Structure formats: structure tokens, C-alpha cells
């Protein structure tokens, strides 16, 4: 929780009147070693995006491309003698900034003050809208 706060994922603010806040939850995962021995336990902060209303979402989409376009780009790269590389950016979703005001109710015991809530600045797992 402290890591999310210090990385600028959310800030602690007063909840504006008339605004509902999303619930948060933790997803727990046990990390095992090579011989299936316990190494550590990790917790991932998620939002309950299933509680978001459709009118709060605005436009939702996921950027995709057609397979024929990918084949065309591969053919052009091969014809031009270029090298192609494939890579994945780990946790790229969590680095994206949120363009709408989303308020999150933190878990009991993690909330600094009872009347305060967390305003998301970056996305968390569980949100319905895809960040841009």
C-alpha cells in the first residue's frame, strides 16, 4: 500500500459530496521456490470495477490491430532488410494516468483518516476503462 502511495498511484483527499467511491480489495499470491517451498507472499491492490456504472465510464475501448496489417508490416520489414523485435512492457497498465476522477475506498486499517478517501491518479487492476 505504501508503495502505491509513494509511486503516485493515488493521493489522499476529502470525498466530494455526491460522489460514490469504488471499493478496493487485495489479491494475494504465494510465491514458491524451485522445490515448492514458500518464498514470500505478495499482495496486489485492485479496484472493484464491477461496481462501476456504465454512465461513469464514458468511452471504453482497447486498441487493437487487424492481423492483415501486422502481416503487411512484417513483409515490408523483411523486404527492407530490417530486424524485428518483440517485447512486452511489464506493468505498463499501472503506469498509465487516469483522465477521470475516480475515488477509491481503502481497506480498513489502511485508511489514514476515516473521512478521507483515495483519488486515483494512475490506473489499478480492475478498472473498466482502459487508460490512454
N, CA, C and O atoms as a GROMACS GRO file, in nm:
protein
  528
    1UNK      N    1   0.083  -0.118   0.000
    1UNK     CA    2   0.000   0.000   0.000
    1UNK      C    3   0.088   0.125   0.000
    1UNK      O    4   0.060   0.222  -0.071
    2UNK      N    5   0.193   0.123   0.079
    2UNK     CA    6   0.283   0.237   0.084
    2UNK      C    7   0.353   0.257  -0.050
    2UNK      O    8   0.379   0.370  -0.091
    3UNK      N    9   0.384   0.147  -0.118
    3UNK     CA   10   0.450   0.156  -0.248
    3UNK      C   11   0.359   0.228  -0.349
    3UNK      O   12   0.406   0.313  -0.424
    4UNK      N   13   0.231   0.193  -0.351
    4UNK     CA   14   0.137   0.260  -0.441
    4UNK      C   15   0.128   0.409  -0.411
    4UNK      O   16   0.120   0.491  -0.502
    5UNK      N   17   0.130   0.444  -0.283
    5UNK     CA   18   0.120   0.584  -0.244
    5UNK      C   19   0.245   0.661  -0.287
    5UNK      O   20   0.234   0.771  -0.341
    6UNK      N   21   0.362   0.605  -0.262
    6UNK     CA   22   0.486   0.676  -0.294
    6UNK      C   23   0.514   0.679  -0.444
    6UNK      O   24   0.586   0.768  -0.491
    7UNK      N   25   0.460   0.586  -0.520
    7UNK     CA   26   0.477   0.590  -0.665
    7UNK      C   27   0.377   0.683  -0.732
    7UNK      O   28   0.379   0.698  -0.854
    8UNK      N   29   0.289   0.744  -0.654
    8UNK     CA   30   0.195   0.842  -0.710
    8UNK      C   31   0.073   0.778  -0.773
    8UNK      O   32   0.010   0.839  -0.860
    9UNK      N   33   0.037   0.657  -0.731
    9UNK     CA   34  -0.080   0.592  -0.786
    9UNK      C   35  -0.208   0.660  -0.740
    9UNK      O   36  -0.305   0.670  -0.816
   10UNK      N   37  -0.210   0.707  -0.616
   10UNK     CA   38  -0.326   0.778  -0.563
   10UNK      C   39  -0.281   0.884  -0.464
   10UNK      O   40  -0.166   0.884  -0.418
   11UNK      N   41  -0.372   0.973  -0.432
   11UNK     CA   42  -0.348   1.073  -0.329
   11UNK      C   43  -0.466   1.071  -0.232
   11UNK      O   44  -0.578   1.040  -0.272
   12UNK      N   45  -0.441   1.103  -0.107
   12UNK     CA   46  -0.544   1.103  -0.004
   12UNK      C   47  -0.612   1.240  -0.004
   12UNK      O   48  -0.547   1.343   0.016
   13UNK      N   49  -0.745   1.240  -0.026
   13UNK     CA   50  -0.822   1.365  -0.034
   13UNK      C   51  -0.954   1.347   0.042
   13UNK      O   52  -0.988   1.236   0.085
   14UNK      N   53  -1.027   1.458   0.057
   14UNK     CA   54  -1.163   1.452   0.110
   14UNK      C   55  -1.257   1.408  -0.003
   14UNK      O   56  -1.238   1.447  -0.118
   15UNK      N   57  -1.357   1.328   0.030
   15UNK     CA   58  -1.454   1.283  -0.069
   15UNK      C   59  -1.553   1.394  -0.099
   15UNK      O   60  -1.621   1.442  -0.007
   16UNK      N   61  -1.564   1.438  -0.226
   16UNK     CA   62  -1.663   1.541  -0.261
   16UNK      C   63  -1.805   1.489  -0.239
   16UNK      O   64  -1.830   1.369  -0.250
   17UNK      N   65  -1.895   1.579  -0.208
   17UNK     CA   66  -2.033   1.537  -0.185
   17UNK      C   67  -2.097   1.491  -0.315
   17UNK      O   68  -2.072   1.549  -0.421
   18UNK      N   69  -2.180   1.389  -0.307
   18UNK     CA   70  -2.250   1.336  -0.422
   18UNK      C   71  -2.169   1.239  -0.506
   18UNK      O   72  -2.218   1.192  -0.608
   19UNK      N   73  -2.049   1.208  -0.466
   19UNK     CA   74  -1.962   1.117  -0.541
   19UNK      C   75  -1.955   0.984  -0.466
   19UNK      O   76  -1.935   0.981  -0.345
   20UNK      N   77  -1.972   0.874  -0.539
   20UNK     CA   78  -1.956   0.743  -0.478
   20UNK      C   79  -1.813   0.695  -0.502
   20UNK      O   80  -1.752   0.725  -0.604
   21UNK      N   81  -1.763   0.621  -0.408
   21UNK     CA   82  -1.627   0.570  -0.421
   21UNK      C   83  -1.630   0.420  -0.448
   21UNK      O   84  -1.719   0.349  -0.400
   22UNK      N   85  -1.534   0.374  -0.524
   22UNK     CA   86  -1.522   0.231  -0.553
   22UNK      C   87  -1.458   0.161  -0.434
   22UNK      O   88  -1.380   0.220  -0.360
   23UNK      N   89  -1.492   0.036  -0.417
   23UNK     CA   90  -1.430  -0.044  -0.312
   23UNK      C   91  -1.296  -0.098  -0.362
   23UNK      O   92  -1.277  -0.120  -0.482
   24UNK      N   93  -1.206  -0.118  -0.271
   24UNK     CA   94  -1.078  -0.178  -0.306
   24UNK      C   95  -1.071  -0.318  -0.246
   24UNK      O   96  -1.147  -0.352  -0.155
   25UNK      N   97  -0.980  -0.396  -0.297
   25UNK     CA   98  -0.960  -0.530  -0.244
   25UNK      C   99  -0.815  -0.570  -0.272
   25UNK      O  100  -0.749  -0.512  -0.358
   26UNK      N  101  -0.770  -0.669  -0.200
   26UNK     CA  102  -0.636  -0.722  -0.221
   26UNK      C  103  -0.645  -0.858  -0.285
   26UNK      O  104  -0.730  -0.939  -0.250
   27UNK      N  105  -0.556  -0.883  -0.379
   27UNK     CA  106  -0.542  -1.015  -0.437
   27UNK      C  107  -0.409  -1.069  -0.385
   27UNK      O  108  -0.304  -1.008  -0.406
   28UNK      N  109  -0.414  -1.181  -0.319
   28UNK     CA  110  -0.295  -1.238  -0.256
   28UNK      C  111  -0.240  -1.352  -0.341
   28UNK      O  112  -0.314  -1.429  -0.403
   29UNK      N  113  -0.106  -1.360  -0.343
   29UNK     CA  114  -0.040  -1.463  -0.421
   29UNK      C  115   0.079  -1.515  -0.342
   29UNK      O  116   0.159  -1.437  -0.290
   30UNK      N  117   0.092  -1.646  -0.334
   30UNK     CA  118   0.207  -1.708  -0.269
   30UNK      C  119   0.314  -1.736  -0.374
   30UNK      O  120   0.286  -1.794  -0.478
   31UNK      N  121   0.436  -1.693  -0.346
   31UNK     CA  122   0.549  -1.720  -0.434
   31UNK      C  123   0.623  -1.841  -0.380
   31UNK      O  124   0.661  -1.845  -0.263
   32UNK      N  125   0.644  -1.940  -0.466
   32UNK     CA  126   0.711  -2.063  -0.427
   32UNK      C  127   0.846  -2.073  -0.496
   32UNK      O  128   0.864  -2.021  -0.606
   33UNK      N  129   0.940  -2.141  -0.430
   33UNK     CA  130   1.074  -2.159  -0.485
   33UNK      C  131   1.079  -2.278  -0.581
   33UNK      O  132   0.975  -2.330  -0.621
   34UNK      N  133   1.200  -2.319  -0.616
   34UNK     CA  134   1.217  -2.429  -0.711
   34UNK      C  135   1.166  -2.561  -0.657
   34UNK      O  136   1.114  -2.643  -0.733
   35UNK      N  137   1.180  -2.583  -0.528
   35UNK     CA  138   1.137  -2.709  -0.467
   35UNK      C  139   1.001  -2.694  -0.401
   35UNK      O  140   0.970  -2.767  -0.306
   36UNK      N  141   0.920  -2.602  -0.448
   36UNK     CA  142   0.786  -2.575  -0.396
   36UNK      C  143   0.787  -2.533  -0.250
   36UNK      O  144   0.690  -2.555  -0.178
   37UNK      N  145   0.897  -2.472  -0.205
   37UNK     CA  146   0.900  -2.419  -0.070
   37UNK      C  147   0.852  -2.273  -0.073
   37UNK      O  148   0.869  -2.203  -0.173
   38UNK      N  149   0.792  -2.231   0.035
   38UNK     CA  150   0.738  -2.096   0.045
   38UNK      C  151   0.851  -1.994   0.045
   38UNK      O  152   0.946  -2.006   0.123
   39UNK      N  153   0.840  -1.893  -0.044
   39UNK     CA  154   0.942  -1.788  -0.051
   39UNK      C  155   0.887  -1.659   0.008
   39UNK      O  156   0.946  -1.602   0.100
   40UNK      N  157   0.772  -1.612  -0.044
   40UNK     CA  158   0.712  -1.490   0.010
   40UNK      C  159   0.566  -1.481  -0.034
   40UNK      O  160   0.520  -1.553  -0.122
   41UNK      N  161   0.496  -1.391   0.030
   41UNK     CA  162   0.355  -1.366  -0.001
   41UNK      C  163   0.344  -1.225  -0.056
   41UNK      O  164   0.396  -1.131   0.004
   42UNK      N  165   0.276  -1.209  -0.169
   42UNK     CA  166   0.261  -1.078  -0.231
   42UNK      C  167   0.114  -1.039  -0.230
   42UNK      O  168   0.026  -1.124  -0.240
   43UNK      N  169   0.088  -0.910  -0.216
   43UNK     CA  170  -0.048  -0.858  -0.218
   43UNK      C  171  -0.057  -0.753  -0.329
   43UNK      O  172   0.031  -0.669  -0.342
   44UNK      N  173  -0.163  -0.759  -0.408
   44UNK     CA  174  -0.186  -0.667  -0.519
   44UNK      C  175  -0.313  -0.589  -0.492
   44UNK      O  176  -0.420  -0.648  -0.475
   45UNK      N  177  -0.303  -0.457  -0.488
   45UNK     CA  178  -0.419  -0.372  -0.466
   45UNK      C  179  -0.501  -0.362  -0.594
   45UNK      O  180  -0.447  -0.324  -0.698
   46UNK      N  181  -0.628  -0.394  -0.588
   46UNK     CA  182  -0.718  -0.392  -0.703
   46UNK      C  183  -0.842  -0.310  -0.669
   46UNK      O  184  -0.871  -0.285  -0.552
   47UNK      N  185  -0.914  -0.268  -0.772
   47UNK     CA  186  -1.041  -0.199  -0.752
   47UNK      C  187  -1.154  -0.294  -0.788
   47UNK      O  188  -1.136  -0.389  -0.863
   48UNK      N  189  -1.269  -0.266  -0.733
   48UNK     CA  190  -1.389  -0.344  -0.768
   48UNK      C  191  -1.455  -0.274  -0.886
   48UNK      O  192  -1.555  -0.204  -0.870
   49UNK      N  193  -1.400  -0.293  -1.005
   49UNK     CA  194  -1.451  -0.229  -1.126
   49UNK      C  195  -1.588  -0.279  -1.166
   49UNK      O  196  -1.657  -0.212  -1.242
   50UNK      N  197  -1.628  -0.395  -1.115
   50UNK     CA  198  -1.760  -0.447  -1.147
   50UNK      C  199  -1.871  -0.361  -1.084
   50UNK      O  200  -1.988  -0.374  -1.121
   51UNK      N  201  -1.834  -0.274  -0.991
   51UNK     CA  202  -1.932  -0.186  -0.928
   51UNK      C  203  -1.944  -0.051  -0.999
   51UNK      O  204  -2.024   0.033  -0.959
   52UNK      N  205  -1.866  -0.030  -1.106
   52UNK     CA  206  -1.874   0.095  -1.181
   52UNK      C  207  -2.001   0.094  -1.265
   52UNK      O  208  -2.039  -0.009  -1.322
   53UNK      N  209  -2.066   0.210  -1.273
   53UNK     CA  210  -2.185   0.224  -1.355
   53UNK      C  211  -2.145   0.260  -1.497
   53UNK      O  212  -2.042   0.323  -1.520
   54UNK      N  213  -2.228   0.221  -1.592
   54UNK     CA  214  -2.197   0.243  -1.733
   54UNK      C  215  -2.185   0.392  -1.766
   54UNK      O  216  -2.100   0.430  -1.846
   55UNK      N  217  -2.269   0.477  -1.704
   55UNK     CA  218  -2.263   0.620  -1.736
   55UNK      C  219  -2.137   0.686  -1.680
   55UNK      O  220  -2.102   0.796  -1.721
   56UNK      N  221  -2.067   0.620  -1.586
   56UNK     CA  222  -1.943   0.674  -1.532
   56UNK      C  223  -1.823   0.645  -1.622
   56UNK      O  224  -1.719   0.710  -1.610
   57UNK      N  225  -1.838   0.549  -1.710
   57UNK     CA  226  -1.723   0.501  -1.786
   57UNK      C  227  -1.686   0.589  -1.904
   57UNK      O  228  -1.568   0.601  -1.937
   58UNK      N  229  -1.785   0.650  -1.968
   58UNK     CA  230  -1.756   0.723  -2.090
   58UNK      C  231  -1.728   0.625  -2.202
   58UNK      O  232  -1.799   0.526  -2.217
   59UNK      N  233  -1.626   0.651  -2.280
   59UNK     CA  234  -1.593   0.564  -2.393
   59UNK      C  235  -1.491   0.460  -2.347
   59UNK      O  236  -1.387   0.495  -2.291
   60UNK      N  237  -1.520   0.335  -2.371
   60UNK     CA  238  -1.427   0.228  -2.337
   60UNK      C  239  -1.388   0.154  -2.464
   60UNK      O  240  -1.473   0.121  -2.546
   61UNK      N  241  -1.260   0.129  -2.479
   61UNK     CA  242  -1.212   0.055  -2.594
   61UNK      C  243  -1.073   0.001  -2.561
   61UNK      O  244  -1.008   0.045  -2.467
   62UNK      N  245  -1.031  -0.094  -2.639
   62UNK     CA  246  -0.896  -0.148  -2.630
   62UNK      C  247  -0.833  -0.136  -2.767
   62UNK      O  248  -0.888  -0.188  -2.865
   63UNK      N  249  -0.719  -0.069  -2.777
   63UNK     CA  250  -0.656  -0.053  -2.908
   63UNK      C  251  -0.605  -0.187  -2.960
   63UNK      O  252  -0.524  -0.254  -2.895
   64UNK      N  253  -0.652  -0.225  -3.077
   64UNK     CA  254  -0.611  -0.350  -3.141
   64UNK      C  255  -0.582  -0.322  -3.288
   64UNK      O  256  -0.618  -0.217  -3.340
   65UNK      N  257  -0.519  -0.416  -3.352
   65UNK     CA  258  -0.494  -0.402  -3.495
   65UNK      C  259  -0.536  -0.530  -3.567
   65UNK      O  260  -0.542  -0.637  -3.507
   66UNK      N  261  -0.566  -0.516  -3.693
   66UNK     CA  262  -0.605  -0.632  -3.772
   66UNK      C  263  -0.481  -0.714  -3.804
   66UNK      O  264  -0.371  -0.661  -3.819
   67UNK      N  265  -0.499  -0.844  -3.815
   67UNK     CA  266  -0.387  -0.934  -3.842
   67UNK      C  267  -0.326  -0.907  -3.980
   67UNK      O  268  -0.206  -0.924  -3.999
   68UNK      N  269  -0.409  -0.865  -4.076
   68UNK     CA  270  -0.356  -0.837  -4.210
   68UNK      C  271  -0.258  -0.719  -4.207
   68UNK      O  272  -0.162  -0.717  -4.284
   69UNK      N  273  -0.281  -0.621  -4.120
   69UNK     CA  274  -0.189  -0.507  -4.108
   69UNK      C  275  -0.056  -0.553  -4.048
   69UNK      O  276   0.050  -0.508  -4.091
   70UNK      N  277  -0.063  -0.642  -3.950
   70UNK     CA  278   0.060  -0.694  -3.889
   70UNK      C  279   0.141  -0.772  -3.993
   70UNK      O  280   0.263  -0.758  -4.000
   71UNK      N  281   0.073  -0.854  -4.073
   71UNK     CA  282   0.143  -0.930  -4.179
   71UNK      C  283   0.207  -0.835  -4.280
   71UNK      O  284   0.318  -0.859  -4.326
   72UNK      N  285   0.137  -0.727  -4.314
   72UNK     CA  286   0.192  -0.629  -4.409
   72UNK      C  287   0.318  -0.563  -4.353
   72UNK      O  288   0.417  -0.548  -4.425
   73UNK      N  289   0.315  -0.524  -4.227
   73UNK     CA  290   0.433  -0.462  -4.166
   73UNK      C  291   0.550  -0.559  -4.159
   73UNK      O  292   0.665  -0.519  -4.180
   74UNK      N  293   0.522  -0.685  -4.130
   74UNK     CA  294   0.629  -0.785  -4.126
   74UNK      C  295   0.689  -0.805  -4.265
   74UNK      O  296   0.810  -0.817  -4.279
   75UNK      N  297   0.604  -0.809  -4.367
   75UNK     CA  298   0.652  -0.826  -4.505
   75UNK      C  299   0.736  -0.705  -4.550
   75UNK      O  300   0.840  -0.722  -4.614
   76UNK      N  301   0.692  -0.584  -4.515
   76UNK     CA  302   0.770  -0.464  -4.550
   76UNK      C  303   0.904  -0.462  -4.478
   76UNK      O  304   1.005  -0.423  -4.537
   77UNK      N  305   0.906  -0.502  -4.353
   77UNK     CA  306   1.032  -0.506  -4.279
   77UNK      C  307   1.128  -0.608  -4.338
   77UNK      O  308   1.248  -0.583  -4.348
   78UNK      N  309   1.076  -0.723  -4.378
   78UNK     CA  310   1.159  -0.828  -4.439
   78UNK      C  311   1.214  -0.781  -4.573
   78UNK      O  312   1.331  -0.803  -4.604
   79UNK      N  313   1.129  -0.716  -4.653
   79UNK     CA  314   1.170  -0.669  -4.784
   79UNK      C  315   1.277  -0.559  -4.773
   79UNK      O  316   1.365  -0.549  -4.858
   80UNK      N  317   1.268  -0.478  -4.668
   80UNK     CA  318   1.364  -0.369  -4.648
   80UNK      C  319   1.489  -0.413  -4.575
   80UNK      O  320   1.582  -0.335  -4.560
   81UNK      N  321   1.492  -0.538  -4.529
   81UNK     CA  322   1.609  -0.588  -4.457
   81UNK      C  323   1.615  -0.543  -4.312
   81UNK      O  324   1.722  -0.544  -4.251
   82UNK      N  325   1.503  -0.503  -4.256
   82UNK     CA  326   1.500  -0.458  -4.117
   82UNK      C  327   1.489  -0.578  -4.023
   82UNK      O  328   1.443  -0.686  -4.062
   83UNK      N  329   1.533  -0.558  -3.900
   83UNK     CA  330   1.519  -0.661  -3.798
   83UNK      C  331   1.396  -0.629  -3.714
   83UNK      O  332   1.369  -0.512  -3.684
   84UNK      N  333   1.322  -0.732  -3.677
   84UNK     CA  334   1.203  -0.715  -3.594
   84UNK      C  335   1.230  -0.769  -3.455
   84UNK      O  336   1.294  -0.873  -3.438
   85UNK      N  337   1.179  -0.699  -3.355
   85UNK     CA  338   1.190  -0.742  -3.217
   85UNK      C  339   1.053  -0.740  -3.153
   85UNK      O  340   0.969  -0.656  -3.186
   86UNK      N  341   1.030  -0.833  -3.063
   86UNK     CA  342   0.906  -0.837  -2.988
   86UNK      C  343   0.941  -0.815  -2.841
   86UNK      O  344   1.036  -0.875  -2.791
   87UNK      N  345   0.864  -0.731  -2.773
   87UNK     CA  346   0.888  -0.710  -2.631
   87UNK      C  347   0.756  -0.678  -2.563
   87UNK      O  348   0.657  -0.642  -2.626
   88UNK      N  349   0.758  -0.692  -2.434
   88UNK     CA  350   0.641  -0.664  -2.353
   88UNK      C  351   0.685  -0.573  -2.239
   88UNK      O  352   0.790  -0.594  -2.179
   89UNK      N  353   0.605  -0.473  -2.210
   89UNK     CA  354   0.637  -0.381  -2.100
   89UNK      C  355   0.561  -0.429  -1.977
   89UNK      O  356   0.438  -0.422  -1.973
   90UNK      N  357   0.633  -0.477  -1.880
   90UNK     CA  358   0.570  -0.527  -1.757
   90UNK      C  359   0.504  -0.413  -1.683
   90UNK      O  360   0.564  -0.308  -1.664
   91UNK      N  361   0.383  -0.434  -1.642
   91UNK     CA  362   0.306  -0.340  -1.562
   91UNK      C  363   0.284  -0.206  -1.633
   91UNK      O  364   0.273  -0.102  -1.568
   92UNK      N  365   0.276  -0.209  -1.766
   92UNK     CA  366   0.251  -0.086  -1.841
   92UNK      C  367   0.114  -0.029  -1.807
   92UNK      O  368   0.094   0.093  -1.810
   93UNK      N  369   0.020  -0.117  -1.776
   93UNK     CA  370  -0.115  -0.072  -1.739
   93UNK      C  371  -0.111   0.014  -1.614
   93UNK      O  372  -0.187   0.111  -1.603
   94UNK      N  373  -0.024  -0.019  -1.521
   94UNK     CA  374  -0.018   0.054  -1.395
   94UNK      C  375   0.053   0.188  -1.407
   94UNK      O  376   0.045   0.269  -1.316
   95UNK      N  377   0.121   0.212  -1.517
   95UNK     CA  378   0.192   0.338  -1.536
   95UNK      C  379   0.105   0.442  -1.604
   95UNK      O  380   0.144   0.559  -1.613
   96UNK      N  381  -0.011   0.404  -1.653
   96UNK     CA  382  -0.098   0.494  -1.728
   96UNK      C  383  -0.176   0.584  -1.634
   96UNK      O  384  -0.226   0.538  -1.531
   97UNK      N  385  -0.186   0.711  -1.670
   97UNK     CA  386  -0.260   0.806  -1.589
   97UNK      C  387  -0.410   0.795  -1.620
   97UNK      O  388  -0.449   0.764  -1.732
   98UNK      N  389  -0.492   0.820  -1.520
   98UNK     CA  390  -0.637   0.815  -1.534
   98UNK      C  391  -0.686   0.955  -1.566
   98UNK      O  392  -0.647   1.051  -1.500
   99UNK      N  393  -0.771   0.968  -1.669
   99UNK     CA  394  -0.816   1.100  -1.711
   99UNK      C  395  -0.950   1.142  -1.649
   99UNK      O  396  -0.998   1.252  -1.676
  100UNK      N  397  -1.011   1.056  -1.568
  100UNK     CA  398  -1.135   1.091  -1.499
  100UNK      C  399  -1.112   1.085  -1.348
  100UNK      O  400  -1.014   1.026  -1.302
  101UNK      N  401  -1.202   1.145  -1.273
  101UNK     CA  402  -1.191   1.143  -1.128
  101UNK      C  403  -1.251   1.014  -1.075
  101UNK      O  404  -1.372   0.993  -1.085
  102UNK      N  405  -1.168   0.928  -1.019
  102UNK     CA  406  -1.212   0.802  -0.960
  102UNK      C  407  -1.164   0.800  -0.816
  102UNK      O  408  -1.046   0.817  -0.787
  103UNK      N  409  -1.259   0.778  -0.726
  103UNK     CA  410  -1.228   0.775  -0.584
  103UNK      C  411  -1.238   0.632  -0.534
  103UNK      O  412  -1.328   0.558  -0.573
  104UNK      N  413  -1.145   0.595  -0.448
  104UNK     CA  414  -1.131   0.457  -0.403
  104UNK      C  415  -1.136   0.451  -0.251
  104UNK      O  416  -1.062   0.523  -0.183
  105UNK      N  417  -1.224   0.367  -0.198
  105UNK     CA  418  -1.229   0.344  -0.055
  105UNK      C  419  -1.123   0.240  -0.020
  105UNK      O  420  -1.127   0.128  -0.069
  106UNK      N  421  -1.028   0.279   0.064
  106UNK     CA  422  -0.920   0.189   0.101
  106UNK      C  423  -0.968   0.087   0.202
  106UNK      O  424  -1.071   0.106   0.267
  107UNK      N  425  -0.895  -0.020   0.215
  107UNK     CA  426  -0.929  -0.127   0.307
  107UNK      C  427  -0.920  -0.078   0.451
  107UNK      O  428  -0.838   0.009   0.481
  108UNK      N  429  -1.002  -0.131   0.541
  108UNK     CA  430  -0.992  -0.094   0.682
  108UNK      C  431  -0.852  -0.124   0.735
  108UNK      O  432  -0.795  -0.229   0.707
  109UNK      N  433  -0.799  -0.032   0.812
  109UNK     CA  434  -0.664  -0.046   0.864
  109UNK      C  435  -0.560   0.026   0.780
  109UNK      O  436  -0.450   0.054   0.828
  110UNK      N  437  -0.593   0.056   0.655
  110UNK     CA  438  -0.501   0.127   0.568
  110UNK      C  439  -0.544   0.272   0.545
  110UNK      O  440  -0.469   0.350   0.487
  111UNK      N  441  -0.661   0.306   0.588
  111UNK     CA  442  -0.713   0.440   0.566
  111UNK      C  443  -0.656   0.533   0.673
  111UNK      O  444  -0.674   0.507   0.792
  112UNK      N  445  -0.586   0.641   0.633
  112UNK     CA  446  -0.520   0.726   0.732
  112UNK      C  447  -0.619   0.799   0.824
  112UNK      O  448  -0.594   0.814   0.944
  113UNK      N  449  -0.731   0.843   0.768
  113UNK     CA  450  -0.834   0.911   0.846
  113UNK      C  451  -0.969   0.862   0.795
  113UNK      O  452  -0.985   0.839   0.675
  114UNK      N  453  -1.068   0.846   0.884
  114UNK     CA  454  -1.196   0.788   0.841
  114UNK      C  455  -1.270   0.870   0.735
  114UNK      O  456  -1.338   0.811   0.651
  115UNK      N  457  -1.259   1.001   0.736
  115UNK     CA  458  -1.333   1.082   0.641
  115UNK      C  459  -1.258   1.103   0.510
  115UNK      O  460  -1.310   1.169   0.419
  116UNK      N  461  -1.138   1.050   0.497
  116UNK     CA  462  -1.057   1.066   0.376
  116UNK      C  463  -1.076   0.947   0.283
  116UNK      O  464  -1.116   0.839   0.325
  117UNK      N  465  -1.046   0.971   0.156
  117UNK     CA  466  -1.053   0.865   0.055
  117UNK      C  467  -0.934   0.883  -0.040
  117UNK      O  468  -0.864   0.983  -0.034
  118UNK      N  469  -0.913   0.786  -0.126
  118UNK     CA  470  -0.802   0.792  -0.220
  118UNK      C  471  -0.854   0.830  -0.358
  118UNK      O  472  -0.949   0.770  -0.409
  119UNK      N  473  -0.793   0.931  -0.418
  119UNK     CA  474  -0.826   0.971  -0.555
  119UNK      C  475  -0.718   0.912  -0.646
  119UNK      O  476  -0.599   0.941  -0.630
  120UNK      N  477  -0.762   0.828  -0.742
  120UNK     CA  478  -0.665   0.762  -0.830
  120UNK      C  479  -0.604   0.861  -0.928
  120UNK      O  480  -0.676   0.938  -0.993
  121UNK      N  481  -0.473   0.858  -0.940
  121UNK     CA  482  -0.401   0.936  -1.040
  121UNK      C  483  -0.350   0.845  -1.151
  121UNK      O  484  -0.336   0.887  -1.266
  122UNK      N  485  -0.322   0.720  -1.116
  122UNK     CA  486  -0.281   0.618  -1.213
  122UNK      C  487  -0.378   0.501  -1.202
  122UNK      O  488  -0.447   0.486  -1.101
  123UNK      N  489  -0.382   0.419  -1.303
  123UNK     CA  490  -0.479   0.310  -1.305
  123UNK      C  491  -0.436   0.195  -1.216
  123UNK      O  492  -0.318   0.175  -1.188
  124UNK      N  493  -0.535   0.120  -1.172
  124UNK     CA  494  -0.515  -0.002  -1.095
  124UNK      C  495  -0.587  -0.115  -1.166
  124UNK      O  496  -0.676  -0.092  -1.248
  125UNK      N  497  -0.548  -0.237  -1.134
  125UNK     CA  498  -0.617  -0.352  -1.192
  125UNK      C  499  -0.762  -0.353  -1.144
  125UNK      O  500  -0.790  -0.325  -1.028
  126UNK      N  501  -0.853  -0.384  -1.235
  126UNK     CA  502  -0.994  -0.394  -1.201
  126UNK      C  503  -1.078  -0.281  -1.257
  126UNK      O  504  -1.201  -0.292  -1.260
  127UNK      N  505  -1.016  -0.173  -1.302
  127UNK     CA  506  -1.093  -0.063  -1.361
  127UNK      C  507  -1.151  -0.107  -1.496
  127UNK      O  508  -1.088  -0.183  -1.570
  128UNK      N  509  -1.270  -0.060  -1.527
  128UNK     CA  510  -1.334  -0.097  -1.652
  128UNK      C  511  -1.276  -0.023  -1.772
  128UNK      O  512  -1.260  -0.080  -1.879
  129UNK      N  513  -1.244   0.105  -1.754
  129UNK     CA  514  -1.194   0.181  -1.868
  129UNK      C  515  -1.045   0.158  -1.888
  129UNK      O  516  -0.968   0.150  -1.792
  130UNK      N  517  -1.007   0.149  -2.012
  130UNK     CA  518  -0.866   0.132  -2.045
  130UNK      C  519  -0.801   0.269  -2.049
  130UNK      O  520  -0.853   0.361  -2.113
  131UNK      N  521  -0.689   0.285  -1.982
  131UNK     CA  522  -0.621   0.416  -1.984
  131UNK      C  523  -0.556   0.442  -2.119
  131UNK      O  524  -0.528   0.350  -2.195
  132UNK      N  525  -0.533   0.569  -2.146
  132UNK     CA  526  -0.467   0.607  -2.272
  132UNK      C  527  -0.335   0.673  -2.243
  132UNK      O  528  -0.263   0.712  -2.336
   0.00000   0.00000   0.00000
